[in-house]
Amino acid sequence: MATSNRVPANGQFLVSDFQVNAEGVHVWPFEPQFPIDAIKHNLSGRHPFRMNRHDYVEIVYLNSGELVWQVQDNCVREQRGDLFVMLHPKYHRVTEHSSKQVTAESLFFHPELLRSRPACKDESEYLVPFFSRDAEFAHVVPRDTAIPTEVLDLIRRIRKELPATTDCARLAVKTYVKMILVHILNHFAISEEPLLRSDRRHRELDRFKPVFEFLDHNYSEPISPGDAADTLNMSPSHFRRAFKHLTGQSFVPYLNHFRIEKAQQLLANPDIPISEVGLEVGFCDQSYFGLIFRRLTTMTPRQYRQRALAGSRNSRN
């Protein structure tokens, strides 16, 4: 739900309902002192997910169903028993071409988990090889390699240790994480190379910050691709190509997703009339707002409000 960043009690895991900012960055609500989470969850693969990126590692084992991921401009298929791995800050999402219902077990952790104080070179190198092969990383480890089942066992061990409140438990969790990364490293036969690709991606993200700041401050006003292009002193045509290359999505759909997420937050407040919500997030035409909202959430604004309010009442009981 838009009112909470935690996984709902019923096990549903809907990334598009989490709060994602104008840059498309999702921040997982880790325990600050020990940033790792291991969850078992269900999700609807037909629920439209918003393109997002993050600075934490995401590893998803599929127990049932099939997921079709969009990673930037590419599609990646994950079948039952496969492992999906996202170690780079790439824009990605689960597409509507996935199975209607999916069960999965996931591991999320921030790279800071593996950094000692003072930093130990060996620990940081567990992730460096992945970043050096950013553009070539395949993201899916097939089940016939046997690696996914070994990783799943380690994820389950981690889940049993969490919350890791003792030094022994934390040491065990870090050890299991390193074992998972070694399995993945061996599968992809990744060798260290200069971090040129990773550095280039971060430079591109920094270059587009003025665009995302512009959206965050002006999403309630009419915005055209030309307006966004002006923030970078680009021509509209150059901007459209560069924006899609960076985010994997054209500018207008990206803006619509962001506006609808803002609308979801407003709809969770029963004091705001539904007729005003569309105007508040930049839709001048109420019928067009309803059309886009339903297309991106699979429900009308009124249905979403009813679900949000019911979820709020259940969480208080």
ChimeraX attribute file (.defattr): number of C-alpha atoms within 10 A of each C-alpha:
attribute: neighborCount
match mode: 1-to-1
recipient: residues
	/A:1	22
	/A:2	20
	/A:3	16
	/A:4	12
	/A:5	16
	/A:6	13
	/A:7	16
	/A:8	14
	/A:9	10
	/A:10	8
	/A:11	13
	/A:12	16
	/A:13	21
	/A:14	20
	/A:15	22
	/A:16	24
	/A:17	18
	/A:18	21
	/A:19	22
	/A:20	23
	/A:21	17
	/A:22	24
	/A:23	22
	/A:24	20
	/A:25	17
	/A:26	20
	/A:27	15
	/A:28	20
	/A:29	13
	/A:30	15
	/A:31	10
	/A:32	10
	/A:33	8
	/A:34	18
	/A:35	17
	/A:36	27
	/A:37	20
	/A:38	21
	/A:39	18
	/A:40	18
	/A:41	19
	/A:42	18
	/A:43	17
	/A:44	19
	/A:45	23
	/A:46	18
	/A:47	21
	/A:48	20
	/A:49	20
	/A:50	26
	/A:51	27
	/A:52	23
	/A:53	22
	/A:54	20
	/A:55	17
	/A:56	23
	/A:57	17
	/A:58	17
	/A:59	23
	/A:60	24
	/A:61	27
	/A:62	23
	/A:63	19
	/A:64	16
	/A:65	17
	/A:66	21
	/A:67	27
	/A:68	18
	/A:69	21
	/A:70	18
	/A:71	21
	/A:72	19
	/A:73	13
	/A:74	9
	/A:75	14
	/A:76	16
	/A:77	16
	/A:78	23
	/A:79	21
	/A:80	17
	/A:81	22
	/A:82	25
	/A:83	26
	/A:84	23
	/A:85	19
	/A:86	23
	/A:87	20
	/A:88	23
	/A:89	19
	/A:90	22
	/A:91	22
	/A:92	24
	/A:93	22
	/A:94	25
	/A:95	21
	/A:96	16
	/A:97	15
	/A:98	20
	/A:99	17
	/A:100	14
	/A:101	15
	/A:102	20
	/A:103	20
	/A:104	19
	/A:105	19
	/A:106	21
	/A:107	24
	/A:108	19
	/A:109	21
	/A:110	20
	/A:111	17
	/A:112	15
	/A:113	19
	/A:114	22
	/A:115	15
	/A:116	11
	/A:117	6
	/A:118	6
	/A:119	11
	/A:120	11
	/A:121	10
	/A:122	10
	/A:123	15
	/A:124	16
	/A:125	13
	/A:126	17
	/A:127	19
	/A:128	16
	/A:129	18
	/A:130	25
	/A:131	22
	/A:132	21
	/A:133	20
	/A:134	19
	/A:135	13
	/A:136	10
	/A:137	16
	/A:138	13
	/A:139	19
	/A:140	20
	/A:141	20
	/A:142	17
	/A:143	17
	/A:144	10
	/A:145	11
	/A:146	12
	/A:147	19
	/A:148	24
	/A:149	16
	/A:150	13
	/A:151	23
	/A:152	22
	/A:153	13
	/A:154	19
	/A:155	26
	/A:156	17
	/A:157	15
	/A:158	25
	/A:159	20
	/A:160	13
	/A:161	16
	/A:162	15
	/A:163	16
	/A:164	17
	/A:165	10
	/A:166	10
	/A:167	9
	/A:168	10
	/A:169	16
	/A:170	18
	/A:171	11
	/A:172	15
	/A:173	24
	/A:174	16
	/A:175	14
	/A:176	19
	/A:177	20
	/A:178	15
	/A:179	16
	/A:180	20
	/A:181	15
	/A:182	13
	/A:183	15
	/A:184	20
	/A:185	16
	/A:186	11
	/A:187	13
	/A:188	13
	/A:189	9
	/A:190	15
	/A:191	12
	/A:192	12
	/A:193	13
	/A:194	12
	/A:195	15
	/A:196	12
	/A:197	16
	/A:198	18
	/A:199	14
	/A:200	11
	/A:201	17
	/A:202	11
	/A:203	11
	/A:204	13
	/A:205	17
	/A:206	10
	/A:207	11
	/A:208	18
	/A:209	15
	/A:210	17
	/A:211	18
	/A:212	18
	/A:213	15
	/A:214	15
	/A:215	20
	/A:216	15
	/A:217	10
	/A:218	13
	/A:219	20
	/A:220	17
	/A:221	14
	/A:222	11
	/A:223	15
	/A:224	12
	/A:225	17
	/A:226	15
	/A:227	14
	/A:228	23
	/A:229	20
	/A:230	14
	/A:231	15
	/A:232	14
	/A:233	11
	/A:234	14
	/A:235	13
	/A:236	16
	/A:237	11
	/A:238	10
	/A:239	19
	/A:240	19
	/A:241	14
	/A:242	17
	/A:243	20
	/A:244	15
	/A:245	13
	/A:246	17
	/A:247	22
	/A:248	22
	/A:249	21
	/A:250	16
	/A:251	18
	/A:252	13
	/A:253	13
	/A:254	19
	/A:255	20
	/A:256	19
	/A:257	22
	/A:258	25
	/A:259	24
	/A:260	25
	/A:261	25
	/A:262	23
	/A:263	23
	/A:264	23
	/A:265	18
	/A:266	22
	/A:267	26
	/A:268	21
	/A:269	14
	/A:270	12
	/A:271	8
	/A:272	11
	/A:273	11
	/A:274	17
	/A:275	11
	/A:276	15
	/A:277	21
	/A:278	26
	/A:279	16
	/A:280	16
	/A:281	22
	/A:282	21
	/A:283	22
	/A:284	15
	/A:285	11
	/A:286	14
	/A:287	11
	/A:288	12
	/A:289	24
	/A:290	18
	/A:291	15
	/A:292	18
	/A:293	23
	/A:294	16
	/A:295	13
	/A:296	20
	/A:297	21
	/A:298	15
	/A:299	15
	/A:300	17
	/A:301	23
	/A:302	12
	/A:303	12
	/A:304	18
	/A:305	20
	/A:306	15
	/A:307	16
	/A:308	21
	/A:309	15
	/A:310	12
	/A:311	15
	/A:312	15
	/A:313	10
	/A:314	10
	/A:315	10
	/A:316	6
	/A:317	5
